[in-house]
Amino acid sequence: MGSILLIEDERNARYALKRVLEDAGFSVVDVEDPKEAKNPDSFSLLILDLKLKNLSGIDFLQELRERGINVPVIVITAYANPENIISASRYGVVDILKKPFEREELLELVERVLEEKESSGEPQRYSEGVIVGESKKMVEVFKKVGMAASTDMNVLLVGETGVGKDMLAKVIHEKSHRKEGPFIAINCSAIPENLLEAELFGYRKGAFTGATRDIRGKIELAEGGTLFLDEIGDMPLPLQAKLLRFLETKSFYRLGEERERSSNVRVIAATNRNLRKMIEEGNFREDLYYRLSQILIEIPPLRERKEDIPILIEMFIDRANKEFGTSVKGVSKVALEEAISYEWKGNVRELKNVVYKTVLETKGGYIEKFIFDQECRENVEELLNRCMSMLSEEEYKEFLARAEKSLLRYLLDKYEGNKSKVANLLGISRNTLRMKLKTLGL
Ligand SMILES: Nc1ncnc2c1ncn2[C@@H]1O[C@H](COP(=O)(O)OP(=O)(O)OP(=O)(O)O)[C@@H](O)[C@H]1O
């Protein structure tokens, strides 16, 4: 049984919580004030009230993490506003319990966290899905994300490739009242134009050749939850008009059907294109833009928030170590400086790839030099050039397919068939990956 540090300044609540936990067999040290908390890193779990008299729980959390104390934390609060939630999640809080809560709810959560800690041997601080960011710009983004989660308005996430739009869309869903509902994503650039409409709105048997049965579209599948329209800038104009109608009326028609249907979904859209410019050029509907951007969140590129680079590197090293079984401890000062001054055109996704690649090479100790994508690319180019110079004209096409096939096979093997992961690493959607695999006979 793990030992728990309980920080709660309200006496009765503290007493009651301690009783519940002790009755369940946990050993508990309870304190009123965080300053009384001796050796917080010696505990298996910290239960922290967010609103303390002398110090905010968030400040205390920040201080803990800065001291390198990675004990898992469950936050209890009567003030579970999105800002608190987002701030807390930045410091690796594993869960938030909103007061009042049931005894069983608390015990279930405590047991789960302690089990996870035991099985991984490490706190879940940097587990998949944890968001980090310390720059002023990202704190502003997190605040907006929190605000977006607390409303049902449409959200437009704008930013370069790899800045975290997809990840933030999921966070908004997970922190919203729709979290028990589905999160359905559709990538508007990965699906051929004529199929996109059918994918979105569904169709009736016989609506077009190949429509052998009635199919529900993504809009229906997202009922009660969130519909994420990725790469919205690539949606063709005729479909934009139909989407606008849906956003205005919440009703739609399946293709080939006359019956009007409705769906209760919140729409989050994302793009790395300049929609304002597209509007000027007549390629994107202005009315749709305003509908979608009821809350507009612009995520800055990594090169404009370099303060986030060290913590992102730390997180990805931690994750890569867990995934590969390596034991890289950190980064040398020189390597870190080089990473900070690097341009990161592929943003966080590129940084993640570079860290993973370097951890695999380094295996242990400290990273002295990152293997930047740029250098790899140059080596690959040299190698490919050599191969290509040996090809005859008839072999070009086959060469292309073989190269793609080998890469995909390698990645699928490496990530044990995890298609989402491979698609993510290649910067393509799962659908595009599926189509490629089919074409290549994999
Ligand atoms: N602040 C962050 N903290 C932790 N991980 C992050 C952060 N930002 C991005 N990532 C990670 O970086 C990768 C790329 O993020 P994501 O796929 O959300 O980007 P995107 O903006 O949707 O890219 P694209 O436009 O190419 O679809 C993901 O693995 C994501 O988890």
The ligand as a Gaussian input file, in Angstrom:
#p B3LYP/6-31G(d) Opt

LIG

0 1
 N        2.714000      21.448000     -26.090000
 C        2.860000      20.146000     -26.353000
 N        3.088000      19.288000     -25.361000
 C        3.244000      17.971000     -25.618000
 N        3.225000      17.438000     -26.836000
 C        2.986000      18.240000     -27.867000
 C        2.783000      19.654000     -27.689000
 N        2.560000      20.209000     -28.900000
 C        2.604000      19.225000     -29.801000
 N        2.862000      18.031000     -29.192000
 C        3.036000      16.725000     -29.856000
 O        3.581000      16.996000     -31.150000
 C        3.030000      16.142000     -32.139000
 C        2.363000      16.965000     -33.209000
 O        1.182000      17.564000     -32.696000
 P       -0.208000      17.588000     -33.492000
 O       -0.372000      16.366000     -34.328000
 O       -1.280000      17.906000     -32.513000
 O        0.088000      18.837000     -34.451000
 P       -0.842000      19.532000     -35.524000
 O       -0.713000      20.983000     -35.323000
 O       -2.226000      18.940000     -35.468000
 O       -0.117000      19.118000     -36.877000
 P       -0.727000      18.992000     -38.371000
 O       -1.170000      20.364000     -38.779000
 O        0.434000      18.515000     -39.177000
 O       -1.858000      17.991000     -38.286000
 C        2.078000      15.215000     -31.396000
 O        2.777000      14.023000     -31.080000
 C        1.737000      15.986000     -30.143000
 O        1.378000      15.122000     -29.098000

